[in-house]
Amino acid sequence: MSSNLEKYKKDLERLNTVGKDMVRDLFMRKEFEGKKLSKEDKVKKSSLENYFEEHYQKWFTESIYVIRQLISERLTEFEVLYKGDGKRKGLNSHNYNIQDWLVGRRASADLYGKKYYDDLGIVIMNFRTQLDILESAVARFESVLFNIKQIVQADLFDSELDEAKELLKNGYLRASGAIAGVILEKHLSEVCYNHSIKIAKEDPSISDYNDALKNNNVFDIPAWRYIQRLADIRNLCDHKKQREPSEVEINDLINGVEKITKTIF
């Protein structure tokens, strides 16, 4: 499931990139409108010439599906910007839309050749709004992706903690504590990733993640001390030269890891 979500995320990023190139095409037309072009301007203009018309319909079809799935409350607005509301009796600056532009309708001009309204400007404004709506869908998807990832990971950790509890029940204290310690380390690593915190150490431990998260104000000193105590119990399980961990300590470790994985993200 995670791999599919990542694919959808890449598709969204692609749609966003294509949209931005379409905006650049429209803005260049506006910039060069009625202007005698230099050789440099012609090269610049040709790099994206007609990019908007060539890509819009495919972009619109894919984008509308995304918006319907993620932010359906913006769907009608997105569609109206393309084709209007279907109630107009004539063509003017208030009801001109992207579909008009694509089928070749242009604003009428007076005797001096001046257009009655800025048709290109309206298309730019409408499309920029559509692109903003798509970008808000991308933001919604990021949030959904994060939530799903946390739920899936929490389920996996619950399963592994059940295994640790079973080992504790059967008297395998070190093995039980070792599993709980690995879960804690994995979770703290993921929390660092979520907060864009990089660890310089090549093979970081629970203490390294714990220190980094405290130093970056992800949690306070009492939480840091609590996690450090859990790390100390985990170390008892991993190093046979130290004393044997007690059943109470392993139970505290498992309960502590369960609490941390469900409260710190």
C-alpha positions as a Markdown table, in Angstrom:
| # | Residue | x | y | z |
|---|---|---|---|---|
| 1 | Met | 0.0 | 0.0 | 0.0 |
| 2 | Ser | 2.8 | 2.4 | 0.8 |
| 3 | Ser | 4.4 | 2.0 | -2.6 |
| 4 | Asn | 1.1 | 2.8 | -4.3 |
| 5 | Leu | 0.7 | 5.9 | -2.2 |
| 6 | Glu | 4.2 | 7.0 | -3.2 |
| 7 | Lys | 3.2 | 6.4 | -6.9 |
| 8 | Tyr | 0.1 | 8.7 | -6.5 |
| 9 | Lys | 2.3 | 11.2 | -4.8 |
| 10 | Lys | 4.7 | 11.3 | -7.8 |
| 11 | Asp | 1.7 | 11.6 | -10.2 |
| 12 | Leu | 0.5 | 14.6 | -8.2 |
| 13 | Glu | 4.0 | 16.2 | -8.3 |
| 14 | Arg | 4.0 | 15.6 | -12.1 |
| 15 | Leu | 0.7 | 17.3 | -12.5 |
| 16 | Asn | 1.9 | 20.2 | -10.5 |
| 17 | Thr | 5.0 | 20.6 | -12.5 |
| 18 | Val | 3.1 | 20.5 | -15.8 |
| 19 | Gly | 0.7 | 23.1 | -14.5 |
| 20 | Lys | 3.6 | 25.4 | -13.6 |
| 21 | Asp | 5.0 | 25.1 | -17.1 |
| 22 | Met | 1.6 | 26.0 | -18.5 |
| 23 | Val | 1.5 | 29.1 | -16.3 |
| 24 | Arg | 4.9 | 30.1 | -17.6 |
| 25 | Asp | 3.7 | 29.7 | -21.2 |
| 26 | Leu | 0.7 | 32.0 | -20.5 |
| 27 | Phe | 2.8 | 34.6 | -18.6 |
| 28 | Met | 5.4 | 34.7 | -21.4 |
| 29 | Arg | 2.6 | 35.4 | -23.9 |
| 30 | Lys | 1.3 | 38.2 | -21.7 |
| 31 | Glu | 4.8 | 39.6 | -21.3 |
| 32 | Phe | 5.4 | 39.6 | -25.1 |
| 33 | Glu | 1.9 | 40.7 | -26.1 |
| 34 | Gly | 2.1 | 43.5 | -28.7 |
| 35 | Lys | 5.9 | 43.6 | -28.4 |
| 36 | Lys | 8.5 | 43.3 | -31.1 |
| 37 | Leu | 10.6 | 40.3 | -30.1 |
| 38 | Ser | 14.3 | 40.2 | -30.0 |
| 39 | Lys | 16.2 | 37.0 | -31.0 |
| 40 | Glu | 16.6 | 36.2 | -27.3 |
| 41 | Asp | 12.8 | 36.8 | -26.6 |
| 42 | Lys | 11.9 | 34.5 | -29.6 |
| 43 | Val | 14.1 | 31.7 | -28.1 |
| 44 | Lys | 12.6 | 32.2 | -24.7 |
| 45 | Lys | 9.0 | 32.2 | -26.1 |
| 46 | Ser | 9.6 | 29.1 | -28.3 |
| 47 | Ser | 10.7 | 27.0 | -25.4 |
| 48 | Leu | 7.1 | 26.7 | -24.2 |
| 49 | Glu | 5.1 | 28.0 | -27.1 |
| 50 | Asn | 1.5 | 26.5 | -27.2 |
| 51 | Tyr | 2.4 | 24.3 | -24.1 |
| 52 | Phe | -0.8 | 25.4 | -22.5 |
| 53 | Glu | -3.1 | 24.3 | -25.3 |
| 54 | Glu | -1.2 | 21.0 | -25.9 |
| 55 | His | -1.3 | 19.9 | -22.3 |
| 56 | Tyr | -4.4 | 21.5 | -20.7 |
| 57 | Gln | -7.1 | 18.9 | -21.5 |
| 58 | Lys | -5.0 | 15.9 | -20.2 |
| 59 | Trp | -4.0 | 18.0 | -17.2 |
| 60 | Phe | -7.6 | 19.0 | -16.5 |
| 61 | Thr | -8.9 | 15.4 | -16.8 |
| 62 | Glu | -6.3 | 14.0 | -14.4 |
| 63 | Ser | -6.5 | 16.9 | -12.0 |
| 64 | Ile | -10.3 | 16.8 | -11.7 |
| 65 | Tyr | -10.1 | 13.1 | -10.7 |
| 66 | Val | -7.6 | 14.0 | -7.9 |
| 67 | Ile | -9.8 | 16.9 | -6.7 |
| 68 | Arg | -12.9 | 14.7 | -6.7 |
| 69 | Gln | -11.1 | 12.2 | -4.5 |
| 70 | Leu | -9.2 | 14.6 | -2.1 |
| 71 | Ile | -11.1 | 17.9 | -1.9 |
| 72 | Ser | -14.5 | 17.3 | -3.5 |
| 73 | Glu | -15.7 | 20.6 | -1.9 |
| 74 | Arg | -13.6 | 22.5 | -4.5 |
| 75 | Leu | -14.7 | 20.4 | -7.5 |
| 76 | Thr | -17.5 | 22.7 | -8.8 |
| 77 | Glu | -15.3 | 25.7 | -8.5 |
| 78 | Phe | -12.6 | 23.9 | -10.5 |
| 79 | Glu | -15.0 | 23.0 | -13.2 |
| 80 | Val | -16.6 | 26.4 | -13.5 |
| 81 | Leu | -13.2 | 28.0 | -14.1 |
| 82 | Tyr | -12.9 | 25.8 | -17.1 |
| 83 | Lys | -16.4 | 26.0 | -18.7 |
| 84 | Gly | -18.4 | 28.5 | -16.7 |
| 85 | Asp | -21.8 | 27.8 | -15.2 |
| 86 | Gly | -23.7 | 27.4 | -18.5 |
| 87 | Lys | -26.1 | 30.3 | -17.8 |
| 88 | Arg | -24.7 | 33.0 | -19.9 |
| 89 | Lys | -26.5 | 34.8 | -22.7 |
| 90 | Gly | -23.5 | 36.6 | -24.2 |
| 91 | Leu | -19.8 | 36.7 | -23.9 |
| 92 | Asn | -18.1 | 39.2 | -21.6 |
| 93 | Ser | -15.4 | 39.7 | -19.1 |
| 94 | His | -17.4 | 38.2 | -16.3 |
| 95 | Asn | -18.2 | 34.8 | -18.0 |
| 96 | Tyr | -15.3 | 34.3 | -20.3 |
| 97 | Asn | -13.5 | 31.0 | -19.4 |
| 98 | Ile | -10.7 | 28.7 | -20.3 |
| 99 | Gln | -12.8 | 26.6 | -22.6 |
| 100 | Asp | -13.6 | 29.7 | -24.7 |
| 101 | Trp | -9.9 | 30.3 | -25.1 |
| 102 | Leu | -9.2 | 26.7 | -26.1 |
| 103 | Val | -11.9 | 26.6 | -28.8 |
| 104 | Gly | -10.6 | 29.9 | -30.3 |
| 105 | Arg | -13.1 | 32.4 | -29.0 |
| 106 | Arg | -11.5 | 35.8 | -28.4 |
| 107 | Ala | -12.7 | 39.1 | -27.1 |
| 108 | Ser | -14.1 | 41.5 | -29.7 |
| 109 | Ala | -12.2 | 44.7 | -30.4 |
| 110 | Asp | -13.4 | 48.3 | -31.1 |
| 111 | Leu | -12.6 | 50.3 | -34.2 |
| 112 | Tyr | -9.1 | 51.0 | -33.0 |
| 113 | Gly | -8.3 | 47.3 | -32.5 |
| 114 | Lys | -8.5 | 47.5 | -28.7 |
| 115 | Lys | -10.1 | 44.5 | -27.1 |
| 116 | Tyr | -13.2 | 45.1 | -24.9 |
| 117 | Tyr | -11.7 | 42.8 | -22.2 |
| 118 | Asp | -8.4 | 41.0 | -21.5 |
| 119 | Asp | -9.2 | 37.5 | -22.6 |
| 120 | Leu | -5.6 | 36.2 | -22.0 |
| 121 | Gly | -5.5 | 37.9 | -18.6 |
| 122 | Ile | -8.8 | 36.1 | -17.6 |
| 123 | Val | -7.4 | 32.7 | -18.8 |
| 124 | Ile | -4.3 | 33.3 | -16.7 |
| 125 | Met | -6.3 | 34.2 | -13.6 |
| 126 | Asn | -8.7 | 31.2 | -14.0 |
| 127 | Phe | -5.9 | 28.8 | -14.6 |
| 128 | Arg | -3.8 | 30.1 | -11.7 |
| 129 | Thr | -6.8 | 29.5 | -9.4 |
| 130 | Gln | -7.2 | 26.0 | -10.8 |
| 131 | Leu | -3.5 | 25.3 | -10.1 |
| 132 | Asp | -3.9 | 26.7 | -6.6 |
| 133 | Ile | -6.8 | 24.3 | -6.0 |
| 134 | Leu | -4.6 | 21.4 | -7.2 |
| 135 | Glu | -1.8 | 22.4 | -4.9 |
| 136 | Ser | -4.2 | 22.4 | -2.0 |
| 137 | Ala | -5.1 | 18.8 | -3.0 |
| 138 | Val | -1.4 | 18.0 | -2.9 |
| 139 | Ala | -1.2 | 19.4 | 0.6 |
| 140 | Arg | -4.2 | 17.3 | 1.6 |
| 141 | Phe | -2.7 | 14.2 | 0.1 |
| 142 | Glu | 0.6 | 14.8 | 2.1 |
| 143 | Ser | -1.5 | 14.9 | 5.3 |
| 144 | Val | -3.4 | 11.7 | 4.3 |
| 145 | Leu | -0.2 | 9.9 | 3.3 |
| 146 | Phe | 1.4 | 10.8 | 6.7 |
| 147 | Asn | -1.6 | 9.6 | 8.6 |
| 148 | Ile | -1.9 | 6.3 | 6.7 |
| 149 | Lys | 1.8 | 5.7 | 7.2 |
| 150 | Gln | 1.5 | 6.3 | 10.9 |
| 151 | Ile | -1.5 | 4.0 | 11.2 |
| 152 | Val | 0.2 | 1.2 | 9.3 |
| 153 | Gln | 3.4 | 1.6 | 11.3 |
| 154 | Ala | 1.5 | 1.6 | 14.6 |
| 155 | Asp | -0.2 | -1.6 | 13.6 |
| 156 | Leu | 3.2 | -3.3 | 12.8 |
| 157 | Phe | 4.6 | -2.1 | 16.2 |
| 158 | Asp | 1.5 | -3.4 | 18.0 |
| 159 | Ser | 2.1 | -6.8 | 16.5 |
| 160 | Glu | 5.8 | -6.8 | 17.4 |
| 161 | Leu | 5.0 | -5.6 | 21.0 |
| 162 | Asp | 2.5 | -8.5 | 21.3 |
| 163 | Glu | 5.5 | -10.8 | 20.5 |
| 164 | Ala | 7.6 | -9.1 | 23.2 |
| 165 | Lys | 4.8 | -9.5 | 25.7 |
| 166 | Glu | 4.5 | -13.2 | 24.9 |
| 167 | Leu | 8.2 | -13.7 | 25.4 |
| 168 | Leu | 8.0 | -11.8 | 28.7 |
| 169 | Lys | 5.1 | -14.0 | 29.8 |
| 170 | Asn | 7.2 | -17.1 | 29.1 |
| 171 | Gly | 10.3 | -15.8 | 31.0 |
| 172 | Tyr | 12.5 | -14.7 | 28.1 |
| 173 | Leu | 13.3 | -11.3 | 29.5 |
| 174 | Arg | 16.3 | -10.3 | 27.4 |
| 175 | Ala | 14.6 | -11.3 | 24.1 |
| 176 | Ser | 11.5 | -9.5 | 25.1 |
| 177 | Gly | 13.4 | -6.4 | 26.0 |
| 178 | Ala | 15.5 | -6.5 | 22.9 |
| 179 | Ile | 12.4 | -6.6 | 20.6 |
| 180 | Ala | 10.9 | -3.6 | 22.5 |
| 181 | Gly | 14.1 | -1.7 | 22.2 |
| 182 | Val | 14.3 | -2.2 | 18.4 |
| 183 | Ile | 10.7 | -0.9 | 18.1 |
| 184 | Leu | 11.6 | 2.2 | 20.1 |
| 185 | Glu | 14.7 | 2.8 | 18.0 |
| 186 | Lys | 12.7 | 2.5 | 14.8 |
| 187 | His | 10.0 | 4.8 | 16.0 |
| 188 | Leu | 12.4 | 7.5 | 17.1 |
| 189 | Ser | 14.2 | 7.3 | 13.8 |
| 190 | Glu | 10.9 | 7.9 | 12.0 |
| 191 | Val | 10.1 | 10.8 | 14.3 |
| 192 | Cys | 13.5 | 12.4 | 13.4 |
| 193 | Tyr | 12.7 | 11.9 | 9.7 |
| 194 | Asn | 9.2 | 13.4 | 10.1 |
| 195 | His | 10.8 | 16.5 | 11.6 |
| 196 | Ser | 13.7 | 16.6 | 9.0 |
| 197 | Ile | 16.3 | 16.0 | 11.8 |
| 198 | Lys | 19.5 | 14.5 | 10.5 |
| 199 | Ile | 21.8 | 12.4 | 12.7 |
| 200 | Ala | 25.5 | 12.7 | 11.9 |
| 201 | Lys | 26.4 | 9.4 | 13.5 |
| 202 | Glu | 26.6 | 6.5 | 11.1 |
| 203 | Asp | 24.9 | 4.0 | 13.4 |
| 204 | Pro | 22.8 | 6.0 | 15.8 |
| 205 | Ser | 21.3 | 4.6 | 19.0 |
| 206 | Ile | 18.2 | 5.4 | 21.0 |
| 207 | Ser | 20.1 | 7.9 | 23.0 |
| 208 | Asp | 21.3 | 9.7 | 19.8 |
| 209 | Tyr | 17.8 | 10.0 | 18.5 |
| 210 | Asn | 16.5 | 11.0 | 21.9 |
| 211 | Asp | 19.1 | 13.8 | 22.3 |
| 212 | Ala | 18.5 | 15.1 | 18.8 |
| 213 | Leu | 14.7 | 15.3 | 19.3 |
| 214 | Lys | 15.1 | 17.1 | 22.6 |
| 215 | Asn | 17.6 | 19.5 | 21.1 |
| 216 | Asn | 15.2 | 20.3 | 18.3 |
| 217 | Asn | 12.3 | 20.9 | 20.8 |
| 218 | Val | 10.2 | 18.0 | 19.5 |
| 219 | Phe | 9.6 | 17.1 | 23.2 |
| 220 | Asp | 10.6 | 18.4 | 26.6 |
| 221 | Ile | 13.2 | 17.3 | 29.2 |
| 222 | Pro | 10.8 | 15.0 | 31.2 |
| 223 | Ala | 10.0 | 13.1 | 28.0 |
| 224 | Trp | 13.7 | 12.9 | 27.2 |
| 225 | Arg | 14.5 | 11.5 | 30.7 |
| 226 | Tyr | 11.7 | 8.9 | 30.3 |
| 227 | Ile | 13.0 | 7.7 | 27.0 |
| 228 | Gln | 16.5 | 7.6 | 28.3 |
| 229 | Arg | 15.4 | 5.3 | 31.2 |
| 230 | Leu | 13.8 | 3.0 | 28.5 |
| 231 | Ala | 17.1 | 3.1 | 26.6 |
| 232 | Asp | 19.0 | 2.1 | 29.8 |
| 233 | Ile | 16.7 | -1.0 | 30.3 |
| 234 | Arg | 17.1 | -1.9 | 26.6 |
| 235 | Asn | 20.9 | -1.8 | 27.1 |
| 236 | Leu | 20.6 | -4.3 | 29.9 |
| 237 | Cys | 19.0 | -6.7 | 27.5 |
| 238 | Asp | 21.7 | -6.3 | 24.8 |
| 239 | His | 24.8 | -6.5 | 27.0 |
| 240 | Lys | 25.1 | -9.8 | 28.8 |
| 241 | Lys | 28.1 | -8.6 | 30.9 |
| 242 | Gln | 25.7 | -6.3 | 32.8 |
| 243 | Arg | 23.2 | -7.6 | 35.4 |
| 244 | Glu | 20.0 | -9.4 | 34.3 |
| 245 | Pro | 17.0 | -7.1 | 33.7 |
| 246 | Ser | 14.1 | -7.8 | 36.0 |
| 247 | Glu | 10.6 | -8.7 | 35.0 |
| 248 | Val | 9.3 | -5.3 | 36.3 |
| 249 | Glu | 11.9 | -3.5 | 34.1 |
| 250 | Ile | 11.0 | -5.3 | 31.0 |
| 251 | Asn | 7.3 | -4.7 | 31.6 |
| 252 | Asp | 8.0 | -1.0 | 32.1 |
| 253 | Leu | 10.0 | -1.0 | 28.8 |
| 254 | Ile | 7.2 | -2.6 | 26.8 |
| 255 | Asn | 4.6 | -0.3 | 28.3 |
| 256 | Gly | 6.8 | 2.7 | 27.8 |
| 257 | Val | 7.5 | 1.8 | 24.1 |
| 258 | Glu | 3.8 | 1.4 | 23.6 |
| 259 | Lys | 3.1 | 4.8 | 25.0 |
| 260 | Ile | 5.9 | 6.5 | 23.0 |
| 261 | Thr | 4.8 | 5.0 | 19.7 |
| 262 | Lys | 1.3 | 6.3 | 20.2 |
| 263 | Thr | 2.0 | 9.8 | 21.6 |
| 264 | Ile | 5.2 | 11.1 | 19.9 |
| 265 | Phe | 5.2 | 11.7 | 16.1 |
